[in-house]
Amino acid sequence: MENLTTLQRARLRWRARRGLLENDLIITRFLDQYEMSLTDEDVHGLSMLLELGDNELLDILLGRSEPEGDCNTPVIQRLVKQLREA
């Protein structure tokens, strides 16, 4: 799959900015590590996670809860694992 363009990466980073500092820190570390290798499928999964509310996302990132419903996919499960390890 294609790598993200510079503009797409900038938009993803801008969109990843969250109201809770903890989410910002976790997502920024993840993007610092994996941004250059994200596929279109990864970006779609990450976008779905970013649609969640700040507290719900933080609970998932800290392992207090697991993705549910539309967010319970193999791609999102892998991304969550990477986010937790970043």
C-alpha positions as a printed Julia matrix, in Angstrom:
86×3 Matrix{Float64}:
   0.0    0.0    0.0
   1.01   3.6   -0.54
   2.6    5.71   2.13
   0.8    8.84   3.21
   1.63  12.09   1.48
   3.07  14.93   3.53
  -0.29  16.71   3.46
  -2.16  13.57   4.56
   0.29  13.1    7.44
  -0.13  16.72   8.52
  -3.93  16.37   8.44
  -3.77  13.15  10.46
  -1.58  14.8   13.1
  -3.89  17.82  13.26
  -6.94  15.58  13.59
  -5.22  13.53  16.3
  -5.04  16.54  18.64
  -7.31  15.79  21.55
  -8.83  17.61  24.5
  -7.06  15.37  27.01
  -3.3   15.74  27.26
  -2.91  12.02  27.96
  -4.53  11.14  24.62
  -2.34  13.71  22.84
   0.82  12.21  24.32
  -0.08   8.61  23.48
  -1.21   9.39  19.93
   1.8   11.63  19.25
   4.21   8.89  20.39
   2.37   6.4   18.18
   2.53   8.7   15.15
   6.21   9.47  15.78
   6.9    5.74  15.63
   4.48   4.45  12.98
   3.32   7.39  10.86
   5.55   6.66   7.89
   4.32   3.06   7.62
   0.57   3.6    8.07
  -1.58   2.18   5.28
  -4.9    3.58   4.06
  -6.6    0.86   6.12
  -4.63   1.92   9.2
  -5.58   5.57   8.69
  -9.24   4.6    8.36
  -9.06   2.58  11.59
  -7.25   5.37  13.41
  -9.87   7.85  12.15
 -12.6    5.65  13.61
 -10.82   5.68  16.98
 -10.47   9.45  16.8
 -14.24   9.75  16.42
 -14.64   8.44  19.97
 -15.02  10.82  22.87
 -11.86  11.74  24.77
 -12.68   9.72  27.91
 -13.78   6.66  25.93
 -10.61   6.81  23.83
  -8.42   7.21  26.91
 -10.04   4.17  28.55
  -9.2    2.12  25.44
  -5.65   3.46  25.2
  -5.0    2.7   28.87
  -6.51  -0.79  28.61
  -9.46  -0.02  30.89
 -11.81  -1.06  28.08
 -11.66  -2.6   24.62
 -12.98  -1.29  21.3
 -16.61  -2.22  20.74
 -19.09  -2.24  17.88
 -17.76  -0.81  14.63
 -14.37  -0.26  16.28
 -13.94  -3.95  17.1
 -12.02  -4.96  13.97
  -8.68  -6.72  13.51
  -7.1   -3.51  12.15
  -8.27  -1.42  15.08
  -7.28  -4.14  17.57
  -3.75  -4.06  16.09
  -3.64  -0.25  16.17
  -4.8   -0.21  19.79
  -2.06  -2.69  20.7
   0.52  -0.46  18.96
  -0.87   2.67  20.62
  -0.65   1.02  24.04
   2.96  -0.02  23.4
   4.11   3.31  21.92
